[in-house]
Amino acid sequence: MRKALFVGINNYRHILPLDGCHNDAMALASVLSRHATGSPNFDSRVLTTANSELSHHALEGHIKELFCRPCDTALLYFAGHGQFDTSIDDGMLLPQDARNATDGIRLSDILAWASKSGEIKNKIIILDCFQTGAVGGNRTLRVGTSIIGEGVTLLAACKKTEQAGGRPGHGVFTRLLLQALQGAAANVLGAITPGSLYAFIDNALGAREQRPVFKTNVAHFNSLRDVPPLIPEATLRKLPEWFPEADSVFELDPSFEPTETAYFVPEHGEIFAQLQRCHRHSLVEPVDAEQLYFAAINHTGCRLTALGAHYRELAMIGHL
């Protein structure tokens, strides 16, 4: 079982209201509620100030509830005001009734609630708000322990000295999150992990823009959402057959190319179509040619890239 809480606060009572946080929370919940195939993913709950009272007491209760019940994965997403409180050296999430930073919910407390939820294997916290990237820093490191507890992953929109941009509409960070979760951050197998989310967002933002923050303490990444694989697993399982060694060359000739009707062999054409798909996604490369077509016409071949060798190894050890 996977559950998620999506919070968006536009309507602050005592401080500057925001635009777009409701949209962010609802859009992210919509994407994560199901995989691209339509199969169920996260059991999602959306709370916005359009339909909920999100006072300090209420918001804290919802977050604690998220991390108190056993499940495989629990995900918290927050879009709203955030602030770094220098008096306590901690980041804060500001609820609807906040007047200043001291009225916020401490990020260190949220991480503590997540870390103590031993019956939840994976705890993911995604924050699209100002000044939240300092959480989990060396301030709280103790001998043998860290504020980022086992199984916890944090992804924040910006560093503690920065502001998260892009409103109204979707924030810059959440807009990139949505693109990533819709497939832009998927690996060859169609899995989108917290690590690939961060890599996509980090690459999309320029050096002078806000810098996302990623902190984690996990043994391995689980997929947050699955999309159709770039290359079918059945094709990937063929790699050890086509390439007996990681540095093997698969020999090609005109019998693989459908346009060479005098030489074409349909069985070779089926293999060639799969190799071309692998080439499009950087698993194989032609030998002494720019394209696989010319490798076939000129009787050379193709070989695995480093990425292709990785998936060949996964196929050999039965992980595909």
Beta strands, then each sheet from edge to edge (+ up, - down):
strand 1: 2-8
strand 2: 43-48
strand 3: 71-79
strand 4: 82-85
strand 5: 90-93
strand 6: 105-106
strand 7: 120-128
strand 8: 152-156
strand 9: 191-192
strand 10: 213-217
strand 11: 225-226
strand 12: 249-251
strand 13: 284-287
strand 14: 301-304
sheet 1: 2+ 1+ 3+ 7+ 8+ 10-
sheet 2: 4+ 5- 6+
sheet 3: 9+ 11-
sheet 4: 12+ 14- 13+
end
